[in-house]
Amino acid sequence: MSEQTYLLPAEKVRAMAEAIVRAMGAGAGRAGIVADHLVTANLYGHDSHGVGMLPKYVAGYRAGLLRPAQELRIVSDLGAALVCDGGMGLGQVMGREAMRRGIEAARRHGVAVISLRNAFHLGRIGTYAEQCAEAGLASMHYVNVNYIAPLVAPWGGRDARFGTNPFAAALPMPGEDPIVLDMATSRTALGKVRVARNRGERFMAGALIDARGEPSDDPEVMFSEPMGAILPFGEHKGHALAMICELFAGALTGGETYRPERRHPAAIQNNMLSVLLTPEAVGGEAYAEEARRFRAWVKASPPAAGADRVMMPGEPERRSAEARRREGLPIDARTLAELAGAAAEIGAEWPEGLPRG
Ligand code: NAD
């Protein structure tokens, strides 16, 4: 049965998110960073990484695993290579601070590599690519996931062995929006399966297998025990990229690759390896002109059946944000009820007029 979905003003949803993060003991600045991040994910159409994540954060906080007051710790600083430990602090705050330092380092040295290990959920990874692009830097970000139940089956396997290991990259375009790739290396993010389950919908074919390793379109396979698995995107190639994300983020940073013995129902840990490039330092003095020429050539391809135009990565998110700012954020009753429950558990004020599911 399909649940009711409300269309809610972004500002009201943001106020609710900020109140929940503040009630976990984070100051206004930190709570604002997390609330902006989550609401932007909703605006961009990534409800999987929007405010619907907050009940998980509250569970992590109540279990003593998420530490909202944690500061970023610098483990080593070689100038162009910086190793940071997030100490299971708010991922959005740790990620933003690590990138701020990385941007400074890349401005000084031309390029910078930032290892961020042991942060609580970093959320939508494109955020960090956009932060670098705003500063005029191109960047790449490799991420792995720990503590959660394994979600993704390796290509050729029948059960889940690792997380949805996202990869993001962005190219700044002076005077325009950046080109932003931001994707899970699985066929879908788990949150999208959660959204489908909460809305009572079937899930797209070819994305999930059940606990026996057989194809399924039932989102419940990811929320029952024994659990099924999500398949990698792009068959063996997605699997191969997921392996690189796991090893760059989990091993090269000095963090950890997926460890089944760390599994905990109330925690999500991310590690991230980021490479920040100043265009001039890598020979890109005229890159924007070259990028515009290529983009125009690609976009001139006649639209295929069912498509209205060719887009660059990052465009679907901006289109979604335009529409959702106008029409409101679609949030289903089950997600709202989970949020209202989490808010009540930690004594966060619920904004007046916001439905409780
Ligand atoms: P997606 O499949 O919706 O989009 C992937 C990329 O494809 C985006 O860059 C998008 O701009 C581009 N794209 C989509 N349609 C396009 C089109 N028609 N033309 C051109 N480009 C197009 O994203 P996803 O894989 O579902 O990931 C969702 C989010 O989940 C991301 O923000 C990711 O960072 C996040 N995530 C986070 C974690 C974590 O542990 N923190 C784990 C997994 C995913």
Residues whose N, C-alpha, C, O or C-beta is under 5 A from the ligand:
A	BS01	NAD	H46 H49 L122 G123 R124 I125 G126 V145 T164 N165 P166 V180 L181 D182 M183 A184 T188 A189 M311 M312 P313 G314 E315 P316
